[in-house]
Amino acid sequence: MGGLPKLNFPAVRLRARRVGVGVEVWDAVRGMWLVLTPEEWVRRHLIGWIEGRGIAPQRIVQEWPVRLNGQPQRADVVVVDRQGRPLLLAECKAASVRIDGTVLDQAVRYNSVVGAPWLMLTNGLTHYFYTCAEGACKPVRELPASFV
């Protein structure tokens, strides 16, 4: 896709179409076309990476609803176990956005509602992982293969 950076994820195959001056990509799980923004480019690659770890697409929930202080928010990606319990909350940013404490704070706030034991922050170039328990999240080098 012209103008979008190469990311630190395996390549993904996308079904895309040009709409006016923009591009849309097909989301097979939700059955809809999405505008290919720089953040969506990262999300599509993240989802491909998650599926590459053997996780069925039906266990990957996009735009998970989160209510914070009565306000509707959405976590970018939540991976659930076979019983539908959250395992991983992932926050995606465009490649041009630095992953910093503000992004971590956002993910931790969302996870205070979602309750996933793992967090991932990514801008497609840099990935950060955290394990969360008893209200505290601690950085880890990577997700264990057993997190699924």
C-alpha positions in Angstrom: 0.0 0.0 0.0 1.6 3.2 -1.2 2.9 5.6 1.4 2.4 3.2 4.4 5.6 2.1 6.2 7.0 -1.4 6.4 6.2 -2.6 9.9 7.9 -4.9 12.4 5.4 -7.6 11.8 5.2 -10.4 9.1 3.6 -9.2 5.9 -0.1 -9.6 5.6 -2.4 -10.0 2.6 -5.2 -7.5 2.5 -8.3 -7.3 0.3 -8.4 -3.6 -0.6 -10.3 -1.2 -2.8 -9.8 2.4 -3.8 -12.6 4.7 -2.8 -12.2 8.2 -4.1 -8.7 9.3 -3.0 -8.6 6.8 -0.1 -8.3 3.0 0.3 -10.5 0.6 2.2 -9.6 -2.8 3.5 -12.0 -5.8 4.1 -12.4 -7.0 7.6 -13.6 -10.6 7.1 -14.5 -11.1 10.8 -16.7 -8.1 11.1 -17.9 -8.3 7.4 -17.2 -4.7 6.6 -14.9 -2.4 4.7 -12.7 -0.1 6.8 -10.8 3.0 5.9 -7.1 2.2 5.7 -5.8 4.8 8.1 -2.2 4.6 9.4 -3.5 3.1 12.7 -5.7 0.6 10.8 -2.5 -0.4 8.8 -0.9 -1.3 12.2 -4.1 -3.1 13.4 -4.3 -5.3 10.3 -0.7 -6.4 10.8 -1.2 -7.0 14.5 -4.2 -9.2 13.7 -2.2 -11.1 11.1 0.5 -11.6 13.7 -2.0 -12.8 16.3 -3.6 -15.3 13.8 -0.1 -16.4 13.0 0.3 -17.6 16.6 -2.6 -20.0 16.0 -5.4 -17.9 17.4 -8.7 -18.3 15.5 -10.1 -15.1 14.0 -13.3 -15.5 16.0 -11.2 -15.0 19.2 -9.9 -11.6 18.1 -12.3 -8.8 19.0 -11.8 -5.4 17.5 -13.1 -2.2 19.0 -14.0 -3.9 22.4 -16.5 -1.6 24.2 -15.1 0.0 27.4 -17.0 2.3 29.6 -14.8 4.7 31.6 -16.5 7.2 34.0 -19.7 6.7 32.1 -18.1 7.5 28.8 -18.0 4.9 25.9 -14.4 4.1 24.8 -13.0 1.2 22.7 -10.0 -1.0 23.1 -8.4 -1.6 19.7 -8.0 -5.4 19.9 -8.9 -7.9 22.6 -8.0 -11.6 22.3 -10.3 -13.9 24.3 -9.9 -17.5 25.4 -12.2 -20.3 24.2 -14.7 -19.3 27.0 -14.8 -15.7 25.8 -12.6 -14.3 28.7 -10.1 -11.6 27.8 -6.5 -12.7 27.5 -4.8 -9.8 25.8 -5.7 -6.2 25.3 -3.7 -4.5 22.5 -3.5 -0.8 21.9 -2.5 0.2 18.3 -1.1 3.5 17.3 0.1 4.7 13.9 3.8 4.2 13.1 4.4 7.9 13.4 3.1 7.9 17.1 5.6 7.3 19.8 4.7 4.6 22.3 5.1 6.3 25.7 3.6 6.6 29.2 0.4 8.2 27.8 -0.3 5.1 25.6 0.5 2.8 28.5 -1.9 4.8 30.8 -4.6 4.5 28.2 -4.2 0.8 27.9 -4.1 0.3 31.7 -7.3 2.4 32.0 -9.1 0.2 29.4 -7.7 -2.9 31.1 -9.1 -1.8 34.4 -12.5 -2.6 32.8 -11.5 -5.5 30.5 -9.3 -7.4 33.0 -6.9 -9.1 30.5 -3.8 -10.6 32.1 -1.6 -9.4 29.2 -1.2 -6.0 27.5 0.5 -5.1 24.2 1.3 -1.6 23.0 2.4 -1.2 19.4 2.9 1.3 16.7 3.9 -1.5 14.3 7.6 -0.6 14.6 8.0 -1.1 18.4 6.0 -3.5 20.6 5.8 -3.5 24.4 4.3 -6.3 26.5 3.0 -6.3 30.0 1.7 -8.8 32.4 -1.1 -7.5 34.6 -2.3 -8.9 38.0 -3.9 -7.4 41.1 -4.1 -3.9 39.6 -0.4 -3.7 38.5 1.1 -4.1 35.1 4.8 -5.1 34.8 6.8 -5.0 31.6 7.9 -8.4 30.1 10.1 -9.1 27.1 7.5 -10.9 25.1 4.2 -12.8 25.3 4.8 -16.4 26.3 3.8 -19.0 23.7 1.3 -20.3 26.4 -0.6 -17.0 26.6 -3.2 -18.5 24.2 
